[in-house]
Amino acid sequence: MKKTQVIMICLISVMFNYLIGAMVANAIGINPHLGAMVANGGGVLLAAFNIKRENSLGADVLKEIWIGKVMNTFYNDTSFITRSVDMTEFVEFNKINLTDIGADPNVLVNNNTYPVPTVIPTDANIALDLDTLDSENTMIRNFDSVQLSYPKMEIYAAKHRKSLFEKFSAKACHSYGPASNGTFTPVLEASGAVGPNGLTRLKMIDIFDMQRKWDELNVPAEGRCCILSPQHVTDLIFENIDLMKQWANLATGTIIPIAGFDFYKTNLTPVYNKTTKVKKAFGALAAPATDTKASVFFHDSEVFRADGTIKMFSTIDDPGQRASTIGFQKRCMAMPIRTKYFGAIISV
C-alpha cells in the first residue's frame, strides 16, 4: 500500500472515531471532547494490534500468492497430461488408494449348461505415495520489488511452474510407455528407410499398423492417443510433404487425428533398447549404439493423474546473501491404471 494511501486512511479513521466518540459521549452525558479522545485512543490500540497481526500473517499470505501463481494454468490445455482420468479426489495425505478390480467377466453365447460359472474377482487395494517434485531454489536480490510487481512475480513463478510441469510430464510419458513388447502392449519397429541419424524412419503405414493391432485387441475407438517424438514428426513430414500439408501444421509440427489417434509431440518420450524392445529406467540416457527414443500410444481411460499438496520454501532477507531465496515442492502423480492398452513405435 502506498504511503499517501496510508495517510489518507489514518486521517479518515481519526475523523470517524472523533465523531462517533463525541456522539456517544453526548448521549450518555459526558464531555464530547473526552469521548472523542477515548475513541481515538482505542482506535490507535486496535490499529496497532491489527498491524502486528497483519505482519505475523504476512509471510503466510505472500506464500499463498506465490503458490497460486505457480499452480495457475499448471495443466496446459494442449498437453497430453489432460488426456487422463483426474483422481485427485481420492488423494489423502499425499497418498492415493486404488483398487484393482480384476479381470472382465467372460460372456457365454447360447449357453445351455447350468449352473452358469461364477467367478469371484480378486480385488486388490493399492496405496501409492505421490511423487515428490522439488524445484531448485531461486535467489532473488530484489525480492521486495518483485512481490509488489505482478509481472516480476509472474516471471519467477512461471520459471518454477514450467520446470515442475516438465518433470511431471516426463515422468508421466515414461510411465505411459509399455515396459516391453507384449500382447496388450505392442512395441513395433518403424519400417521406413534409414535416415541421417542411422535409424529407420517412421512411416504413416506404421501408425495404421498400430491401429490394426488395437482394433484386434478391441481397444475403445474413442480416447486413443499418441505422443510422437520430434524425430518421428519429422519422419512423417519427410515421407510425403504434400500429404502432410493436409494433416499437419508445418509451422508447429502439430498433426491432426490420423488412424483414430489424437497426436501430441514432446521430446520427453521414453528410451528403449532397440534389440530387446525393453524400456529403460526413467531418466536413463540413450546410448546411440543400442538405444532409441520411442513414440508412445495410450488410451485416455487407462491413465490417471492426481494432485497432492504444494509448498513454498523461503528464506527472506538473508543477511549473508543480502537476498531472499524461494523454492517449491509439489506432490503429484500420473501413471497407468493397469498395464493394458499401451503401445510404442521405435526406430532401429
Solvent accessible surface area in square Angstrom, and as a share of the most:
residue,aa,sasa,rsa
1,M,166,0.74
2,K,149,0.63
3,K,160,0.68
4,T,93,0.54
5,Q,95,0.42
6,V,64,0.37
7,I,85,0.43
8,M,109,0.49
9,I,90,0.45
10,C,71,0.43
11,L,99,0.49
12,I,105,0.53
13,S,48,0.31
14,V,76,0.44
15,M,127,0.57
16,F,123,0.51
17,N,36,0.19
18,Y,88,0.34
19,L,110,0.55
20,I,74,0.38
21,G,6,0.06
22,A,21,0.16
23,M,129,0.58
24,V,80,0.46
25,A,2,0.01
26,N,107,0.55
27,A,86,0.67
28,I,117,0.59
29,G,66,0.64
30,I,81,0.41
31,N,85,0.44
32,P,54,0.34
33,H,117,0.52
34,L,94,0.47
35,G,10,0.09
36,A,0,0.00
37,M,137,0.61
38,V,101,0.58
39,A,31,0.24
40,N,27,0.14
41,G,34,0.33
42,G,38,0.37
43,G,23,0.22
44,V,98,0.57
45,L,134,0.67
46,L,110,0.55
47,A,47,0.36
48,A,56,0.44
49,F,124,0.52
50,N,72,0.37
51,I,108,0.55
52,K,151,0.64
53,R,132,0.48
54,E,124,0.56
55,N,109,0.56
56,S,78,0.50
57,L,74,0.37
58,G,22,0.21
59,A,60,0.47
60,D,84,0.44
61,V,82,0.47
62,L,62,0.31
63,K,65,0.27
64,E,115,0.51
65,I,74,0.38
66,W,0,0.00
67,I,27,0.13
68,G,39,0.38
69,K,27,0.12
70,V,0,0.00
71,M,57,0.26
72,N,80,0.41
73,T,99,0.58
74,F,7,0.03
75,Y,48,0.18
76,N,78,0.40
77,D,130,0.67
78,T,106,0.62
79,S,15,0.10
80,F,10,0.04
81,I,0,0.00
82,T,44,0.25
83,R,54,0.20
84,S,17,0.11
85,V,59,0.34
86,D,75,0.39
87,M,28,0.12
88,T,51,0.29
89,E,144,0.64
90,F,105,0.44
91,V,29,0.16
92,E,108,0.48
93,F,197,0.82
94,N,28,0.14
95,K,73,0.31
96,I,0,0.00
97,N,81,0.41
98,L,26,0.13
99,T,72,0.42
100,D,73,0.38
101,I,124,0.63
102,G,25,0.24
103,A,99,0.76
104,D,102,0.53
105,P,118,0.74
106,N,132,0.68
107,V,121,0.70
108,L,77,0.38
109,V,125,0.72
110,N,143,0.73
111,N,50,0.26
112,N,130,0.67
113,T,91,0.53
114,Y,159,0.61
115,P,123,0.77
116,V,78,0.45
117,P,97,0.61
118,T,121,0.71
119,V,128,0.74
120,I,147,0.74
121,P,80,0.50
122,T,114,0.66
123,D,85,0.44
124,A,48,0.37
125,N,134,0.69
126,I,76,0.39
127,A,61,0.47
128,L,44,0.22
129,D,87,0.45
130,L,4,0.02
131,D,36,0.19
132,T,65,0.38
133,L,21,0.10
134,D,92,0.48
135,S,16,0.10
136,E,158,0.71
137,N,105,0.54
138,T,35,0.20
139,M,85,0.38
140,I,1,0.01
141,R,153,0.56
142,N,67,0.34
143,F,9,0.04
144,D,91,0.47
145,S,45,0.29
146,V,0,0.00
147,Q,33,0.15
148,L,152,0.76
149,S,28,0.18
150,Y,137,0.52
151,P,86,0.54
152,K,81,0.34
153,M,6,0.03
154,E,39,0.18
155,I,99,0.50
156,Y,51,0.19
157,A,0,0.00
158,A,34,0.26
159,K,118,0.50
160,H,7,0.03
161,R,34,0.12
162,K,137,0.58
163,S,64,0.41
164,L,4,0.02
165,F,32,0.13
166,E,86,0.39
167,K,111,0.47
168,F,5,0.02
169,S,6,0.04
170,A,15,0.11
171,K,73,0.31
172,A,0,0.00
173,C,0,0.00
174,H,30,0.13
175,S,29,0.19
176,Y,1,0.00
177,G,2,0.02
178,P,8,0.05
179,A,70,0.55
180,S,46,0.30
181,N,83,0.43
182,G,34,0.33
183,T,108,0.63
184,F,86,0.36
185,T,21,0.12
186,P,7,0.04
187,V,2,0.01
188,L,24,0.12
189,E,82,0.37
190,A,4,0.03
191,S,70,0.45
192,G,10,0.10
193,A,79,0.61
194,V,100,0.58
195,G,11,0.11
196,P,129,0.81
197,N,76,0.39
198,G,47,0.46
199,L,35,0.17
200,T,23,0.13
201,R,37,0.13
202,L,1,0.00
203,K,73,0.31
204,M,16,0.07
205,I,108,0.55
206,D,9,0.05
207,I,0,0.00
208,F,81,0.34
209,D,46,0.24
210,M,0,0.00
211,Q,48,0.22
212,R,113,0.41
213,K,64,0.27
214,W,0,0.00
215,D,76,0.39
216,E,114,0.51
217,L,34,0.17
218,N,126,0.64
219,V,5,0.03
220,P,67,0.42
221,A,76,0.59
222,E,151,0.68
223,G,12,0.12
224,R,11,0.04
225,C,0,0.00
226,C,0,0.00
227,I,0,0.00
228,L,1,0.01
229,S,4,0.02
230,P,50,0.32
231,Q,75,0.33
232,H,3,0.01
233,V,8,0.05
234,T,73,0.42
235,D,2,0.01
236,L,1,0.01
237,I,33,0.17
238,F,134,0.56
239,E,71,0.32
240,N,67,0.34
241,I,84,0.42
242,D,95,0.49
243,L,56,0.28
244,M,1,0.00
245,K,124,0.53
246,Q,129,0.57
247,W,61,0.21
248,A,12,0.09
249,N,77,0.39
250,L,75,0.37
251,A,100,0.77
252,T,77,0.45
253,G,7,0.07
254,T,77,0.45
255,I,8,0.04
256,I,87,0.44
257,P,86,0.54
258,I,9,0.05
259,A,14,0.11
260,G,48,0.46
261,F,0,0.00
262,D,43,0.22
263,F,19,0.08
264,Y,43,0.16
265,K,100,0.42
266,T,22,0.13
267,N,97,0.50
268,L,51,0.25
269,T,3,0.02
270,P,5,0.03
271,V,14,0.08
272,Y,0,0.00
273,N,41,0.21
274,K,39,0.16
275,T,121,0.71
276,T,83,0.48
277,K,41,0.17
278,V,72,0.41
279,K,38,0.16
280,K,65,0.27
281,A,78,0.61
282,F,81,0.34
283,G,66,0.63
284,A,36,0.28
285,L,158,0.79
286,A,44,0.34
287,A,44,0.34
288,P,122,0.77
289,A,89,0.69
290,T,68,0.40
291,D,7,0.04
292,T,5,0.03
293,K,71,0.30
294,A,0,0.00
295,S,0,0.00
296,V,0,0.00
297,F,0,0.00
298,F,0,0.00
299,H,7,0.03
300,D,33,0.17
301,S,55,0.36
302,E,12,0.05
303,V,0,0.00
304,F,0,0.00
305,R,41,0.15
306,A,0,0.00
307,D,27,0.14
308,G,25,0.24
309,T,67,0.39
310,I,32,0.16
311,K,106,0.45
312,M,12,0.05
313,F,106,0.44
314,S,40,0.26
315,T,69,0.40
316,I,81,0.41
317,D,97,0.50
318,D,38,0.20
319,P,104,0.65
320,G,69,0.66
321,Q,85,0.38
322,R,184,0.67
323,A,5,0.04
324,S,1,0.00
325,T,27,0.16
326,I,0,0.00
327,G,1,0.01
328,F,2,0.01
329,Q,44,0.19
330,K,1,0.01
331,R,47,0.17
332,C,0,0.00
333,M,14,0.06
334,A,5,0.04
335,M,61,0.27
336,P,24,0.15
337,I,68,0.34
338,R,90,0.33
339,T,121,0.70
340,K,43,0.18
341,Y,25,0.09
342,F,5,0.02
343,G,0,0.00
344,A,0,0.00
345,I,0,0.00
346,I,0,0.00
347,S,3,0.02
348,V,48,0.27
